[in-house]
Amino acid sequence: MALTRRNFVRAAGLAGAAGSGALLAGCARGAADSGANEPAAAGAAGAGVGPDGVSQVVITMTPSSEPAAGFDPLVGWGAGEHVHEPLIQSTLIATDNNLAFVNDLATDYGCSEDGLTWTFHIREDVMFTDGVPLTAEDVAFTINGIVNGEAAEADLSMVDEARAVDATTCEIAMKRPNNALLYTLAVMGIVPAHAYGPDYGEHPIGSGRYMLEQWDRGQQVILRANPDYYGDAPLMDRVVVLFMEEDASLAAAQSGTADVAYTSAALAGAVPAGYALLNCASVDSRGISLPCNPAGTDVTVEGDMVYAGGNDVTSDLAVRRALNYGIDRSQMIEHVLAGFGRAAYSVGDGMPWSSEAMRVETDVAAAERLLDTAGWARGDDGMRARDGLPCAFDLYYAAGDSTRQALAYDFADQAAALGIAVEPKGASWDDIYLRQYADPVLWGWGSNSPVELFELTYSTGWGNYAQYMNDTVDANLEAAQAARTVEESYPFYQAAQWDAATETGVAPEGAATWVWLANVDHLYFEREGLKVAEQKPHPHGHGWSLVNNIDQWSWS
């Protein structure tokens, strides 16, 4: 399994996340040699038509989008690093374009008064592609497989066990009340108990909209419509996904090989003839974690893994607040993203659980006053220090990510104007993970659920790199997850970000544990004549979230 930040911390005994959430704008369109091999199935019979005459679309995705363990929901398919609908498998529930929960396999569901038992009733007309009916036994088998599976990336840590009451009824017994269960179920594909084995990921049997027709590792995946699907028949008969680097993706569009090719802000101006630029809104956030404890405050995970922790500069609240107020996010987005993004103030801007208290307007004068008052005096070189300690720190970013590199250097330039010396350091994720509690790191996050907000903020959350711990914040987060409905959870999530009554929270006015920079637009070259269906807000990463509703795409 490929190492990601989620399964890295899971290996240390921590939990992961998945999800769905609220309403943002959809996609906008505008006009604005890689050495790649052309796949056998792509472009053989012209745009929009497969070699056998059926409707077809060819899409490029990043190499990291290829599921290392195959199409197995009990490992990572649909969950983990990039959350998406599993396509090959059905889910109990799903989300609509407004990100409200809707039924898929489920006909109805509910939770007990004490929050400890969820009951799902499922359809009777669903069959796996091998002709065997899907029953509640398969639902329970899938859930228990994830609960007990060491490699599972979907977060069902709140579940004790699932049991089939009868063929159409499944009960889920909880360890504790937690409505976040629904966010995981919305992307958790149901596998067949009778046909699951070690090679399932390579030869998946499902009941979803599509079936796996072909998988050439490192090159492409081909899906074809399931003729026995119980829902509306897919409008797109075949889906070809090519895994390639960014420059190869551009070449695939330029050559007409791909119908939808992912791109970046740096290349967005090079729209090939016959294509338009498809710009999809996202909650794909870039932000910098700011360790809140002094150096030497090591972090122990699961009792035996010790990481260096703490930073003598960012542990000063004045520095953290000054960075939040002193950075011009709009300027950064123009410089680095060519305007293809939005200012970010939290993980999940615009979601119903986000808080307006996270938003800050650029105020360089206020940032300067914070630093002056805290005793960080400028020297002859314009840089600040206090009691012999330079106001300086290293900022780590993933060395292979040019966008994060550019954001890091722009952030460093703006920090220097405040008198704070920031040294960007590109490194491998293996090296970054070892420094994640001691040095600021430029992360990429974003999910259509509040689970990441919880984990990045809760005292023992797997993403609490800032190591800020507050009982009031924890209590609000716990109350949010224990609420009977997701709607009832929103005020508690907002209070965890800033509670004016107790003056606690992670907002810039409070602990200022992060400085969020930008939500990165997801950009694609889209062939003229292709009708890409309305998109949900995209979570972190160019990948499978684009094709959540591929069955609704069509050619004009």
Secondary structure, DSSP 8 states (H G I E B T S, - for coil): ----HHHHHHHTT-------------EEEE---------TTTTTT-TTB-TTSSBEEEEEE-GGGS-TT-S-TTTTTTSTTS----SSS--SEEE-TT--EEESSEEEEEE-TTS-EEEEEE-SS-B-TTS-B--HHHHHHHHHHHHH-TT--S--TTEEEEEEEETTEEEEEESS--TTHHHHHTT-----GGG--TTTTTS----SSEEEEEEETTTEEEEEE-TT-SSS--S--EEEEEE--HHHHHHHHHTT--SEEEE-TTTTT---TTEEEEEE-B--EEEEE---S-TT--EEETTTEEE----TTTTSHHHHHHHHHH--HHHHHHHHHTT-EEE-SSTTTTSTT--GGG-----HHHHHHHHHHTT-EE-TTS-EEETTEESEEEEEEETT-HHHHHHHHHHHHHHHHTT-EEEEEEE-HHHHHHHTTTS-EEEEE--SSTHHHHHHHSTT-TT-TT----HHHHHHHHHHHHSSSHHHHHHHHHHHH-BTTTTBSSSTTTT--EEEEEEE-EEEEEETTEE------B-SSSSGGGGTTGGG-EE-
